[in-house]
Amino acid sequence: MKVHIGENEGQIAPPVLQRARALYVRKVREGTVKNPCYFAMDATRPNDLNDGKSGGRFYTICEAAQTFRVISSGHGSGRNLKGVADFANGRECARNFGNAMDSNLTAGGMYVTGETKTSFKGYYRVSGTKDAALLRSFIQFDGEGETANARQRAIGGHAAAVVAGVCLKKNPESRYANRDGFVPLGKLVEYAGGRSDGCTSWTESDAGQIISMVKDNPTTLYIYPESADIAAIAKAVASGRSLSKSGLYWNESCLKEIGVPKFWPKENLEPIIAQYGKDHPARPLQPIPLCDVP
């Protein structure tokens, strides 16, 4: 493993690995996990490298088999409640983290993978008049401590793919047709280099591999940073102290981009989001148009 430990691209930072391994060992000892592999994510690293590639920051570690793999993974987009609170994140680096409902923020900390559910997300056109169905699997995460509300927040992992720009196409033979015989048809959008609603998102091929690893065989996921890390980093940045000399870690390129990270605790943010929702009620849903394609 030594060759994989470090802060360079393709490596895992020591504190991230230490905590991920400690969580895994504890859950194995408790009997919660029997999987030979475990996961980690460093959400301080960049996701979108601005060259058409996604940055590696999600790790699959199988010590018995001596395998280590790093893949891309999206972070929570956050939200900008205009005039009230701005906790939105850019594509490349995450500045804002939190565990509030409806915040779309990533919450660092400890998780165990739960059940996997697969759902139909719509049809998309693949060629000519041929359509394919997007069936997306979702791994539920269960957290503890600051991430204890992961299930309530519907936090988990899935492929970074969605069907957008939907219209309704007549297809009564489809098993997914509504009672009037229509199915949703749109464009397949893959956003592996983008952001999520707070979940961990992967490319479709990576998602398939990860889902197969944890099917009926839960394991641990540790996501860095936690709120205490963010507070310590913010304090060090404000005082001009060196992170490494202070025993702290944050990806250097992302810290330059974001300035000072911030954690938004649910106790503070949820009332703000709830009030904003009351003051800005969602517009009534518009009927989905009918498709003008064969």
N, C-alpha and C positions, 0 to 999 in steps of 0.2 A: 504493500500500500504506500510505502514511503514516497515513491516516485509521483504519486497522485496528490500528495499533500503540499499545499502552497497556495499562493494567491495569483498565480499566472492563469492564463486561459486554459481550460480543461482540467484544472486542479480544484481541490476542495480546501477551503481555509481551515486551519487547525481547530478553531473554536467550534465551527459548524460540525466537523466530523466528531469531535469529542462529545458534543451534546447529543448528536444523532445516535452515536454508538451507545452512550450511557442510557438513553431512552430505550433503545432496542434491547440491551442486556437486561434492563429492569423488567420490561414487559415479558421477555422470555422467562425470566426467573419467576414472575408472577403467574406464568402459565397462560397469559393472554395471547402470546404470539409463538408460533412454531415455525414460521416461514424462515428459510435460510438466508433471506435477503432483507434489507431495509432501505429506506429512502431518506434523502435530505434535500433541502432546497436553500440556496443562498439568495434571498430576495434583495440583497444589497448590490448584487452584480447586475450589469446591463443585460437587457433582453434583446432589444433591437440594436444591432451593431451598425446600422445605417449603410450597409453594403449589400443588402439583400439577404444577409444571413441573420439567424437568431442566435443569441448568445447562450452558451451552455451554463446552466445554473441549477439544474435538477439532477440529483445523483442517485443511481441505483448501485447498491453495494452488497456484494455477496461474498463474505469473507471465506467461507468454507470452499467455495469454488474459485476463490481468488480472482473475481471479476469486478470491475469498476467501470461504470458507464456514466457519461454526462450528456444531458440533452437540454433542449430549450424548454422554457416554461413561462407562461404569462403571469403577470401580477395584477392585482386589483386596480381597476381604473379610478376608483374613488368617484367623487361627485363635486360639482361646483354649484352650491346653492347660492345663486347670485344675490349679492347684497347681504348675505347672512354668514356663510362659511364656505371657504374654498378648500376642499381636501382632495382635489383631483390630481391624478398622476399622469406624467407623460408616458410615451411608448417605451423609451429606452430605460429610464431609471425610476424607481419608486421613491418618492419623498415622504408620502403619507401612508401610515399604517393604522389599523384599528380593528376593533371587534364589535362594532355597533351593527345592529340590524339595518338593512337597506342602505348601508354605507358604501358597498362595493369595494371595500378595502381588504387587503391581505392582513391576516393576523398571524404573527410569528408565534411559534411555540410548539407544543407537543400534540401529536395526533396519532390515532390508530385507524387503519382502513376498515371500513365496514362493508355492507352489502353493495352489490352492483345492480343497477337498474338500467334497462335499455328501453329507449322510447323513440317513437317516430317523430322526426322534426320537419318532414316535408319532402316533396319531390324536387329534383333539379334536372335540368336538361343536360344530357351528355353528348348527344349528336342528333342532328336532323329532328326527328319527332320522337326520339327515344329518351325516356326519363328514368332516373334512378332514385331510389328512396334513401334518404339519410337517416340511418338508425344510429343514434348516439348513446353510448353507454356512459353511465355516471357512477363513480365510486364515492359513496358517502364516507366522510371523515367524522370520527368522534374525537373530541378534544378534551383537555383537562386544564384546570387553572384558567388563564385568560382566554383559552380557546374552547372552554366548556360548552359554549353556545353554538358550536360548529353545526350540529344537526339542526338546531332551530334556525340558523342562518342559511341552511342548505348548502354548506360548504363541502366541497369534495373535489374530485378530479375528473376531467373529461377531455375529449378531443376538441381542439380549437377550430370548430367548424359549425356553421349555422346556415340555414336557408333564409335568404333575405329577399326583399322586394316581391312578396308573395301575392299571387292571384289565385283564383279558384278555377280549376279545370274539371270538366265533367269526366268522371271515370268511375262509374258505378261498380265495375268489376273489381276495383281495388279493395283490399281488406282494410285500408285506411280511410275509405270514403266516409263522408258524414251521411246523415240520414237522407240528405237530398242527392247523394251520389257524387259529391264534389270532393276533390283533394287539393291541398295547397301545393302550388308549383312556384318555384322561385329560382334564385341564383345561389349556387354554392359559394359561400365565403369562408375561406380558411384564414385564421388570424393568429397563427403561431407566433408571429413577431409582434403581436398586439397585446391588448389588455383584456382582462376578464371582469366578471362581476364580484371578484373576491375569491373565486375558485382557482385551483391549479389546473392550467390547461396545457395540453401537449399537441404535437402534430398527430395526425390520424394514425400513422404507423407506430409512433412511440406509444400512443394511448393504448393501442391494441396489445402491445407487448406488456405494458404495465398492468393492464386489466387482467391479462392471462396469469400474471405472476401472483396476483392477490385474490383470484377467484376462489372462494371457499377456503382461503388461507391468509388471514389478515397479517399485516405487518405494521411497522411504525413509520411515521414520517415526522421529521423535525424540520421546521421552517425557521430560519434565522432572518431577521432579528426579533427579539422579544422587546416589550416596552422598556424594561430596565436597560437594555443595550442602547435603545434609541435615546433615552434620557441621558445616559452617560456620554454618548457621542455628542449630543447637543451641548452638554455642559463643557466638554473638552474643546469643541469648535469655538464656543463663545469665549473661552479663556485663552484660545490660541495655543493650547497644548498639543503636542504630538500624540497621535492615537497609539502608535506602536510603543512609544515610551510609557504610555499610560496603561498598556496592556489591553487596548481596545482594538476592535476590528470593524472596518467598513470598506467596501471596495473603493479604491482610490479614485478611479475615473468617475464613478457615480456620485461620490461625495463632492467632487468638483462641480458636477452639474447641478445637484440639488441644493447645495449650501448646507442647510441644517435639516435633518430629518425630524419628523413629528409623529407621535403616537396619539390617536384620538380615542380615549376610553369610552366604552359604551355608556357609562353613567353620565358623561357630559354630552356626547354626540346624539344619542337616541332622542332625547327631548327636543333638540334642535331640529332633527330630521322630521320628527312627528309634527312639530309646529309649522315647519315649512310646508309639509304636506297639506295641512289644514288651510294655510294661507294661499297655497297654489294647488288647488285640486286638479287632478288629471283630467285632460279633455276626454269627452266621451269617445269610446272606440268607434272608428269609422268602419262601415261595412267593407269587407275585402272585395275588391273588384273581380269580375270574371275575366278569365284569360282570353286573349284573342289569338291564341296559337292552337294548331291542330292537336 
